Amino acid sequence: MKKLYLIRHSKSSWDNPDLDDFDRPLNSRGKKDRYLMANFLKEHGIYPDFVLCSPSLRTKKSLKAYQEILDIKDKNIVFSDDLYESSARKLLNVLHTTHSMYDNVFLISHNPSLNELVDYLLNGFEENIPTSGIVGINVDISDWSMIDNTNCSLYLFTYPKQINS
């Protein structure tokens, strides 16, 4: 059994409309929410063996809190261009190439591709993953190349407003 955690980057800033989308930083809420969610994972004993992350500034800044709180080492992180402006198919392809030695994988990326991937893996997912949202999926496989919509089940869906309410 493996576990996949799909994490949407934290809320980004739109203060500078001339800034390229790739280079958008986090806004103040995003900076706060990333730590809230990282602490939630720590409190629930959820730590990754491996992290796949989009190389955009807002995903890297989101990851920073998880690294600090969950003590994630740089050697266990891979930044992939295929996770930015992506699709469910591209995200799935990246997962398929993940080494089988990793049992708990974080994938930090963007919508709509994250929502599309969850919808595919769970054969339907009506919720929108908000910024800083986390979807935890049990994956009944021994090798990541086997992940598809026949071996996944939802066990966690949370986001900042849910935790703060």
Buried (B, 14 or more C-beta within 10 A) or exposed (E): EBBBBBBBBBBBBEEEEEBEEEEBBBBEBBBBBBBBBBBBBBEEEBBBBBBBBBBBBBBBBBBBBBBEBBEBEEEBBBBBEBBBBBEBEBBBEBBEEBEEEBBBBBBBBBBEBBBBBBBBBBEEBEEEBBBBBBBBBBBEBEEBEBBBEEBBEBEBBBBBEEEEE
